[in-house]
Amino acid sequence: MKISLVSIGDELLSGRTLNSNSRWLAHQLNSLGHQVVLGLTVPDIHVRIIESIEIAADKSDIVITTGGLGPTVDDRTREAFAEFVGADLKLNRELLSTLEKNFADRNIRMPKHVRREAMIPDGAITLHNSVGVAPGLYIQTENGTHLIALPGVPGEMKAIFEESLKPILLDLSGERPVGIESFYTTGIPESPLYKIVADSLGEPNMDNLAFYPSTLGVEVRIKIFDTPEDRNVLATLRSATEPWCYTRKEKSLPSILGNILTARNATLSTAESCTGGLIASRIVDIPGASKWFEGGAVVYSNRAKNSVLGLPNEILEQWGAVSPQVAAILADNAATRFNTDYALSTTGIAGPSGGTEEKPVGLVYYGVHTPKLTIVRKNRFTGGREYHRMHTSQAALHLLWLILENKYKEHPWADGSVETLHK
Amino acid sequence: MKISLVSIGDELLSGRTLNSNSRWLAHQLNSLGHQVVLGLTVPDIHVRIIESIEIAADKSDIVITTGGLGPTVDDRTREAFAEFVGADLKLNRELLSTLEKNFADRNIRMPKHVRREAMIPDGAITLHNSVGVAPGLYIQTENGTHLIALPGVPGEMKAIFEESLKPILLDLSGERPVGIESFYTTGIPESPLYKIVADSLGEPNMDNLAFYPSTLGVEVRIKIFDTPEDRNVLATLRSATEPWCYTRKEKSLPSILGNILTARNATLSTAESCTGGLIASRIVDIPGASKWFEGGAVVYSNRAKNSVLGLPNEILEQWGAVSPQVAAILADNAATRFNTDYALSTTGIAGPSGGTEEKPVGLVYYGVHTPKLTIVRKNRFTGGREYHRMHTSQAALHLLWLILENKYKEHPWADGSVETLHK
């Protein structure tokens, strides 16, 4: 079905907030077989919200709004929905008691105005919010337009979408694409990956293909119909992306590593300098990480590298903190210190300052300690501090994955990295 | 003046590309004294582009489009502009020779279809593109609407904006911005904060006020006019939000702590269990953190708490890992181990599993070690694992900030937390 997205909030028009919700939703909706035909961004003004819903309803079968569901007077989506469908706002008692319980659990007295959140348009279905208080809303107009309201807070929007909205949208999408297949790759930039895929498939077969790059890698996604041709296309795509594809389902590298390590009853620790805890943080993001992750050291200063992970000062003086030698010792010593089978390490220059001609901003060494060997690779990532840390964390996790999967030796490197230590 | 932004491109509706142009433009336009009142995102379809320009022109004085100015057939903005203003597309010879020269300079033969880029609506002014080939366009309709077309490539869009469009927009903006003031708060949920602000200002003064909640806190933002009344409103707002306001500029808590610690020549370390490196990672996100941050230990397992930070096993057995005693010792021992003046610690149950009746999912203890004392507070955050970690990291950083700013004693706690250890 045709869908319009209406993003509500002054902060989206003032430039304060990036509208990442729309992209995320568009991505999801397309993979459910729907088509996003229009995006609208409007301020928290009652009449503007109604106008935009009118425009959206005129162009599409389903209108999804984000934002404006909070408890304050500048949250106006409930009123707009009610007016648009010609319904009254009614107190939903069940919702009110959920709200009251939520505040009671947090040991906070519920302010009176929060009651607003329990006032919903008569006839609307609430979509349960497992991570926040305001539920989503779903209501159908007399003309058959499906109106859906989601909160603007990304975590809440996503939770409601996944838990309550997806089944409804799957139901509404008559023409299910027979299959959408994804290949999550990392360690290869979009352009060379595109070339490899295009060369293997031939241009005419690229129609149903999409590339979604992020700081963690590139997702290649294809819509497949149940024909022999398409099964061939899928097989070709599988082998073209195989060296860089670490999963076919939407799973993070840490969670994939967790499954492998758990199955082998093996453990991991980290020693991070330039990534500053990002790898550990991404690991701990995975429920159940305690089964395979012992912990890590963020050794940001040279003194911490020495005092916490026993890096000899002579090594620091001879090679400098950003060197393959330091990366290797950090990984080895983390494994000893945390008593783990495997350990990851990073040391680099994230910038913006601190670079030299010999060791420029962006330079990084990352290492993997295993019970048998220790490997360090070097790369140079451009694009700023945050980008550098994300790329380094992913490269280090990917290196461990290649080693665990016994794919390291024959891996066709495509990210510009080189091995600098192997012992 | 009122401005609408029209973003053109299939990639924006498929979820492939994040619309970062709109945010950048909105930010710029607001600071030039204009007001962005509507955002539209449409596919590369001629009739949809025209419709969206009609809607936008109806709502605003200036319409700025991005995208659709390239040389290929799916670049349709030039045609849409021409049709909308009722002008012909005419070959601009000057532009054509610029294009030809550009290709000649790169020693590439100009493909025929690139000529399209030199066909512009009769009467349009070209806006020079110093980093790409397609120029921007500026044309006024008979009704006086200002139509501006910019390329979708961010670097080109920004260059044209800065070099050619800014002077035009400054000219058009008669009324300079009256002033927008922000209060960044944390440690108080949106609803009670709203109540406090509403009680202090009175409903009639809430019109220009907005609340922007995130996992890190709530920003209160107000539009101020240069009148005695508004100066009063600002002063009232300042004192109402004061206990929870940690900055008036857009700055993160780690960066504010960094400034304070640097000024005092003091250092910080971290000991994280449930936050798993998130605090360290947020700190290292700040350029120059090496001046005041030594590093941290992610002690996820009990064994790591013992072996890396010397937490006695008897303490673990007696009180359990999630206890004020453990939070205190972790903070104290991190300070010793990393040889820092201050240290932060966290230990909690992020869920989804691992909770008991006595220690439910969401429970967390976080501590601050200072040269004089160690304080541990307890809270219970609901809303899932990621939310729990973000909230805990912010609460721990905020606790340190309150202590450093000598505001801890009289702080009116509003987040449900309680002190559980003070020594």
Interface residues (C-beta under 8 A of the other chain):
Chain A: L5 S7 D10 E11 L12 L13 S14 G15 R16 T17 L18 N19 S20 S22 R23 W24 L25 A26 H27 Q28 L29 N30 V36 V37 L38 G39 L40 T41 V42 P43 D44 R48 S52 I55 G70 P71 T72 V73 D74 N102 D105 R106 N107 I108 M110 P111 K112 H113 V114 S130 V131 G132 V153 G155 A159 A210 F211 Y212 S269 T270 E272 C274 T275 G276 G277 L278 I279 A280 S281 I283 V284 D285 P287 G288 A289 S290 F293 E294 G295 G296 A297 V298 V299 Y300 S301 R303 A304 K305 S307 V308 R337 F338 N339 A350 G351 P352 S353 R385 E386 R389
Chain B: L5 S7 L12 L13 S14 G15 R16 T17 L18 N19 S20 S22 R23 W24 L25 A26 H27 Q28 L29 N30 V36 V37 L38 G39 L40 T41 V42 P43 R48 I55 I180 P189 E190 S191 P192 Y194 K195 A198 M206 L209 A210 F211 Y212 P213 S214 T215 S269 T270 E272 C274 T275 G276 G277 L278 I279 A280 S281 I283 V284 D285 P287 G288 A289 S290 F293 E294 G295 G296 A297 V298 V299 Y300 S301 R303 A304 K305 S307 V308 R337 F338 N339 A350 G351 P352 S353 R380 T382 G383 G384 R385 E386 Y387 R389 A414 D415 G416
